[in-house]
């Protein structure tokens, strides 16, 4: 019995050890570029050695004290948050209607949602400039146009995240059951569906944040220096201050992670409160 139990324990430990080793290798490969970027941002004299020969934290001080640091990062965050709000307000009701009343149109909607993948970003930016640089609607150089562009670019990610959540909860059945009990058309959406798909909404928001924050091409073409974001500023800074550029990139990466963890923490607390209640 002892031998059999010991073999079972060994058999259980081996998959766990293998899984831990696999996760460790994966984490190392994912964090290695970030670690290299951090080392470069604080190094001086790193040419023919494995590690920097001298560390100089002054690059970080110079980067975060630059007069353009706070304004550009604030604009980038404002554009990302505005895109999150517009994307969710646009896609959640639309997909709800598709699931409830127009299921035959879902394949067409999914095809349209994939269009940004097929359209080069530069071509898309030039088309927006040509369209919105003449009356009656002149938006060139405006952050409004940038948010519109970000919303379109983020469409595939927002669509997939929300659509999967709506499919998982069988939205049409919920809607029909609610109407049988006397609810209006949109009451199930606000009181039942939205709370049930909050994880999908969170996934959509996080994907939008990762796609838009620090983005360069659309920002450079659509707003440029008129409403300079962190992506445009970092690109211009690279030629003269590469170490400071790497430091700013790490700061942007940290901001994205902090915002993601904050959203996850808020969602986790709500889930705990609902279970206790």
N, C-alpha and C positions, 0 to 999 in steps of 0.2 A: 504493500500500500504506500509505503514511504517512497519507494522508488518511482512508482507511478505518479504520485503527487509531485515529486521532484521533477520528473520529465514534463509534466503539464506546466509547471511553473516556468521551466526553461523554455518550453515552446511558446508560452505567452510572452516571455520577456524578449525573445528574439525579434518578433515583428515590431515590438515597441522600440527596441534599440535601433532597428533598421529605419523605422519611421523618424525617430529623432535625428539619426545621422543624415537622412535625406533632407529633412527640414533645415538642419544646420548648414548643409552644402548649399541649399537654395537660398537661405538667408545671407550666406557669405557672398554668393554670386550677385545677389541683388544689392547688397550694401557696399560691395567693393568699389563700384564707380563713385558712390557718394563719399566713401572714405578717401579715395584718390583726389576728389575735388576739394575736400576739406584740407587735406595735406598741401595741395597746391596753393590754396588761398592763404595759408600761413607760412609758406616756405620761401626761402631765398637761397639761391645756389643749388638748384635741383636739376642737374644735367646728366651726369654719368654715374650716379649712385642709386641704390635701391630706394633709399629714404632721403628726404631733404637733409642737407648738411647744416642748415640753420633755419630756425623758426622765427618769424617776425609777425606778431599779432597786430602791428600797426595797419596792415592792409584792411583788417576788419573795422578798425576804428575809423579809418578814412572812408570806408564804404558807407557805414551807417550814419556818419555825420555829414555826408554830402547833402547839400540843400535840396537836391532832387529826389532823395531816397523816399522820404515820407509822402510827398505829393504823388509820385508815380505809383507807389504801391497802394496808396489809398484809391486812386483812380482805377487801378486794376481790380481791386476788391469790389469797388462800387459796380463796375461793369459785370463782374462775375455774379454778384448777388442779384443785380437787376435781371440778368439772364436766367438765373435760377427761378426767380419769381415768374417771369414771363413764360418760361418753358413749362412750368408746372400748371400755371393757370390756363395755358393754351391746350396742353396735351391731355391732362386728366379728364376734363369734361368731354373733350372730343373722343377719346378712347372709350369713355363710359357709354356714350351714345352709339359708338360702333359696336360695342359688345351687346348692348341692349336692343337696339332698333335697326341697326344696319350691318349685320354680320357679313353680308355678302360683299360689302365694300372693304372689309379688313385686308384682303390680299392687295387691293389697289393702294390702300393707305400704307401698307408695309412697304410696297414698292416705292412709293413717293418718299417715305422716310429714309430710304437708302440712297436717294439722289445725291446728297452732299458727298458721299464717298466717291461718286463718279465724276464730280465736278471739281477741277483744280481750284485751289484756294485763290490763286492769283486771278484766274478768269472770273471767279465769283466776285472778287473785290472790284475788279474793273467794271463788271456789269452793274454792280450797285452804284458805283461812282457815276456812271453814265446815266443811270435811271434817276438818281436822286440829286443831280446837280443842276436840274432845270426846273422851272416852275411847273405845276403849282406847289410841289413839295420838295423843297431844297434842304437836304440833310447832310450834305457833304461836310466833313470836318466836325460833325456833331456826335457826341457819345450815343445819341439815340440810334443812329445808323449802325454804330458798332454793336450795340445790344441786339439789334435786329439780325445782324450778320452772325453774331455768336449763337443766337437762338436757332438759326437755320443749321449751322454747323453742328450744334449739339443735338439736333433732332433725332438722329439714329439712336443715340444712347438713351435719351429721354423716352423715346417711343418704346424701345425694347424693355426698359426697366419697368415702366408703368403697365405695359401690355401684359407682361408675364405675371405681374401681381394680380391684375384683373382676371386673367385666365385661371389663376390658382384658386380664387375664391368663388368661381362660378357666378359671375356678376349678373347674368341674365336671370338665373333662378332667384337670387336675392331680390332683384328688382320686381319680378313677378309676384313673389311672396309678399313683399311690402305693399304692392298695389292691391293684392287680394285683401289685405288688412285695412285698406282705406288710405294708404299714404299717397302723396302726390308724386309727380314725375321725378322731381329732384330731391325729395326728402330722403330716399334710400341712399342717394349719392353722398349727401352731406353727413348723415347720421350713422350710416352703416359702412358704405364702401370706403370712404376716405380713411376712417380709423383702421379699417382692415388692411389697407394697402400702404400704410405709413412706411413700412420697410422698403417697398418699391419706390415710394416718393423720395426717401432718403438716398437710395441708390442712385436715382436720377439726379438728385441735387449734387451728390459727391462726384458723379461723372461730369456734370456740367462744370463744376469747380476745377476739376483736373484738366479739362479741355481748354478752358478760357483763361484761367489765371496765369499771367506771364506770357500769353500768346503774343506772337510778333507780327506775322504777315498781315492779318486783317487790321491790326492796330496801326501798322506803319502806312498802309494804303488808305485807310478810311479816315483816320483822325490825325496821324502823324504827330507833329509838334504842337498842333492846336490843342490837343488833349492827350498829352504824352503819358503812356502807361509804362509800367516797369519793364515789359518786354522790349519796347522800343528803346528805352533808356539803357538797358543792359547791353543791347546790341551795339549801340553807339559807343559805349564805354569800353568795349572789348579791345579795340586797337591800341588805346593808350594805357589802359589799366587792366590788364588781364587778371591779376591777382584779386583786385577789388571786384571784378566781374564774377569770379568764382564765389567769392564771399557773398555777394548779393544773390547769386543763384541758390546757395544753401539757405539763405534767409527765406527766399521765396518757397523753397521746398518745405522748410519748417513751418511756414505760415499755412501752407496747404494741409500739412499733416495735423497741425493744431486745430484748424477749422474742422477737419474731418473727425478728429477725436472728440471735439466738442459736440458735434451733431450726434455722434454715436452715443455719447454720455447722456445727452438730453433724451434720446429715444429710449435708452436703457432705463433711465429713471421713470419715465412715463409707463413703461411696461411693468416695472416693479410696483408702482402705485396702483395700476389697474388690477394686478393680481392680488394685492393686499386688500383692495376695495372689494 
